[in-house]
Every structure is written in C-alpha cells, then in structure tokens.
Amino acid sequence: MPLYGATLLYIFCYLWSGTMLKTEMIDKLNEQMNLELYSSLLYQQMSAWCSYHSFEGAAAFLRRHAQEEMTHMQRLFDYLTDTGSLPRINTVSSPFAEYTSLDELFRATYEHEQLITQKINELAHAAMTSQDYPTFNFLQWYVAEQHEEEKLFKSIIDKLTLAGKSGEGLYFIDKELSTLDTQN
C-alpha cells in the first residue's frame, strides 16, 4: 500500500507541475538538443566543402552523418515533449566552412565529436547527481553512441594519415567513405 500512495503523490506532483523534469535539466537538454542541430548543420556544411573539392564519397558520408545528427536532435526533442517539457530551438550559429584539406576537415569532425562526448558526459553526470534517473537512463544511448562516433572519426583520420597527401591515396579513401556506414 505505501507504494500506491507514493505513486499517487508522484502523479499529483507531475500533473501539478506540468513536467517531470526540473527546470535546470530542461535547460541542459535543450542546450544539447541545439548542439545536435548545430552538428547536423556543421556536417552538412562540411559535405558542401567536400563536394566543391570533388570528394564526392566524403560528401555523401557527411550528408548521411548530418541526417544522423538530426535524429539525435529529434530524440532529445521527443524526450522533452514526452516529459511534458517544452523543447526550445534556438538560433544556431553558422558552421565553419573553409578547410585546407580533407585531413583538416576530418580532424575538425573528430574534435567536434570529442566536444559532444564531453557535453553528453556532463549532462549524464548532472542527471545522476540530481537523481534524475529516467533522464540518466535515456542518456545512456548517447553515451554509447559517442563512443562509436569518436571511434569512427578517429579511424578516418588514421586512414588519411596513412594516405598522406597523395592523390591516389585520397581517391581510395574518398571511395571508401562513399560506402562507409555512419552507424558502425
């Protein structure tokens, strides 16, 4: 019977407050959602650079990755609405568009993914320390995803390093990128 009373109290508090999340967590989730949106735009812009420089395989890979980042954004958007919170899409700054090489571009993607990993870890830590276990559980998918993202982009950088600046090596890496699945 005590569980029943606690459940009723939880439901009452939820209905009374309109949301299951604390304002601070809503703000952090919205911030991450907007960072995922920026990531999508960044990879789309990088795709344009690749197309402009005739790296069609890399362009296709980055377009697919941009779409994947939009699904990451949408997951956060849906989680916010599912918890009775209001997703807030903010103005997103224009992504950097000028690179000197394919290697520089992919090093920038790797650095960006490291930033995303840091932000996801901070968000998961905030959820855990505030005892927001449902959000902590939700974020575990992102924690695992970021491990895969960093591994993927690091492997691309390693291949570019092996190829050096040789046109033939870049050609074969570009060709491989066209078939590389973003969901490793």
PyMOL commands that set and color helices and strands:
alter all, ss='L'
color gray80, all
select helices_A, chain A and resi 2-17+23-52+56-82+102-129+133-163+167-179
alter helices_A, ss='H'
color red, helices_A
deselect
rebuild
show_as cartoon
